[in-house]
Amino acid sequence: MKITEKIEMLEVKNDYGTIYPTLLHDEQNLILVDTGFPMQSEYIIKEMEKLGFDPKKITGIMLTHSDIDHIGGIKDFKKLSKEAQVMAYKDEAPYISNEKTPIKLAAFEKSDIPEEKKQWYTMMKQGFEASYTNVDKTLSDGEVLQVCGGIEVIHTPGHTPGHMCLYCKEGKVLISGDALNIKDGKLIGSKPEHTHDMKLALESVKKLESYEINSIILYHGGLYTSNIKEALKEIVDETVSH
């Protein structure tokens, strides 16, 4: 789906559900934001090709954070485009390059794993081991990449320590990763059951309130455009009241 002249939202359906990676593009750049689960790349590739984009021409891969459903396809895309530069927030890069144990994996390993979750843990561990990669460029809070109309990096910790959102200045579009979600048509924050630090996650939503946003691309929800400033304020107010 075309969001602006330089932004396409991909709708990728498969056995895991639906995800919404983003493509940023201009005359010199083709940047994929987040890469799905392992073994999911073919679905993303088909969506790119359907929209007229060649995955072999990807110049950059931006990872909003290190969860397996965001980094799982990284190796496939690097094989397709060997020149693609992998980018992530500086605090998240060690989890992507295997210098630190990813947050979700570490949470399992801190305690005895229930029998009913052992299979999931094994699959996740194998997925991470197959997906670790070097980060070519680490990003900082407030940094603006002079590509695709200007892309500002927003450090939004909480879901993971180095989670980032991307603010596309041309079009005022926010790519929210997992900092925001949709539930029953309503904008919500990071889901508590998948969040490393809910206090930080709330502070990150407060931070987003200061931006003028016309639309949000949610990795697990798609496009959101309705009364964004009010919706962000409601997330903060409701969380504080509870």
N, C-alpha and C positions, 0 to 999 in steps of 0.2 A: 504494500500500500504506500503510495506516495504521500509523504507528510509535507515536505517542501521540495523545491527543486534540487536540493542537495541531501535529502534524507528519505530513505525508504525503510518502512517497518516490514520485516518478514514475518509471516504467519506460518509456523512450522508445526504440523500435526504428525504425531506418531504414537507408538504404544505407551509412551510416558505421559501423554497429554499434549498440550499446545504451549509453545514458547514463542517469544517475539524478539529475536535478535534484531539489531539495527544495522543498516548500511549507510555510511556517510561517503559522499563522493563529490568530486569536482574534476576539473580537467586533468589534474596530476595524481589524484589520490582516490583509492577505493579502500575504505576501512570497514572491517567487520567488528561490531561490538558484541562480544560473547559468542561462544561456539557450541553450546549444547552439551548433552551427555556424550560419553564415548559411544561409538557406533551410530551416532545421530547425524553425522556430517552429510551423508548422502541426501537427507531431507532438506538441509539448509542449502546445499548446492543446487538442488532442483528448484528451490524457490528463487535463488539468485538468478539462475538461467531463465526461469520463466519471466523474470522482470527485465531480462536483457543484459545481465551482468556476468562477466567471465570470472569465475573464482581464481583462475590462474593469474589474474591481474590484480589481486589483492595486494595493496602496498603496506597495510597495517592491520594489526589485530589488537583491539583494546579489550581488556578484561576488567569488568567492574569489580570482581572479587574472585576468590579462589575456590568457591564451591564447585563440586564435580559437574553439576549441570551447566556451568558456565565455562569451564576450562576443558571439558572432556573431549572436544573435537580439535583441540589446538594442533596436535601433531598432523592430522589429516590436512589441515589448511596450510601448514608450513611445508608439507610435501608438495602440495599443488603450486604454491607460490614461495619459492625459496628466498625471495627478496623481502617477504613480508616482515615488518618490524613488530615484535610483540611488546605491548605497552601495558603497564599496570601501575597502581599507586605504590609509592615507595615502601609503605608499611605492609603491603600485601604481597609484594614481589617474593619475599623469602618463602611464603607458603606455596607459591606457584613453581618455584625452582627447587623445592625439596630441601631447603635449608632449615625450615621449620615444619613441624607436622601440621597439616591443615586443621583448622578449628573443629570442624565436625568430626574428623577422625580422632583427634585428641580427646574429645568429649567421651567417645566410646571407650577409649583406652584407659581413662582415669578410673574406671570402676568395672566390676564384673558385667560382662555383656549378657543380657537376658537371652535365653535359648531362642526365643522367637525372633530376635534381631541379629543373631549371629550370621545368617545367610546374607542379610543386607549389609552388615559390616564387612564381610569378606568381599562382596561385590564392589563396595565403595572403595575399599583399600586397593583392590586390583585396578580399579578405574583410575585412582590417583597415581598409582605406580606407573601406569601406561601414559599418563598425561603430563607429568612434570616436564617443565621446559624452562630454558633460560629466558629471562625478561631482558629485552634489548634496551628498553628505555623506561626508566622509572619516572613517575609523574608526581607533582607536588600540588598542594592545595592552592587554588587561585591561579595556577598556571594556565595560560591560554595558548592553545595550539593554533597556529595560523594556517589552518586548512579548513575546507568546507564551510567557509563563512565565519570561522572562529569558534573553537570548542574550548570551553572553560572547564577545568577539572575542579570538582567540589568533593572534598574529603567528607564522607558521611559515615563515620564509624558507628558500630552498634551491631549490625547484622554480622559483620566480621570486623576486625580491627582496622583493616585498610580498605574497607569498602569505599567506592567512589561513585558519584553520579557525574554525568556529563551535561553541560548546559550549552546548547547550540544557539549562539547569539543571533544568527540569521534565522528568524522564524520563532525564536524564544521557545525552543523545544527542550524539555528535560528528558534525558535518558536515565531512568531511576534505578536500574539494576533490581535489587531486592529490598531497597530502602523503603519502597512503597509497593502496595499490592491493591487488588480489588476484591471485595467480598460482597456478594449480593448486590453488585452494581455500585457499591460505596467505596470510596478511596480510604484505605487504611495504611498504617505504618508497617514496619517489618514484623512478620509473624513471630510471636513470642517463642513458640516451640522450635523455631529455627534461628533464634537470635542469640548472639554471644553476650551482648550487654544491652538490655532494654533502656537503661538510663541514657546511655550514649546514643542509642537509636532515636530516642525522643528528641535529644538535643540536635541531632542531625535534621530531623523534620523541621524544628524551629529555624534552623539555618536556611532551609529551602524556602521558608516564608518570605525571605528578603529578596527573592528573585521574581522578576516579572515573567510569568510562564503562561504561554498560550495553550500548550498541550504537553502531555506526559506520555512517554512510551514505557510501559511497565512490562518487564520481562515475562511475568506470569499473568499478565492481565490484558495486554494490548494497549490501545489508545484511550486516553482519558482527557476530556476537554471541558468538563462541566464545573464552573465556579471553583477553580483550582485554589485560589487564595483562601476562600472560605473553607474548603475541604481540608486544606493543610492546617488551618487554625483549629478546626474541629477535632482533628486527630490529637493535637497537642492538648487542647482543653479537656477532652474526654480522658486522656491518659492521666493527666494531672489530677482530675477529680476522683479517679479510682485509686 
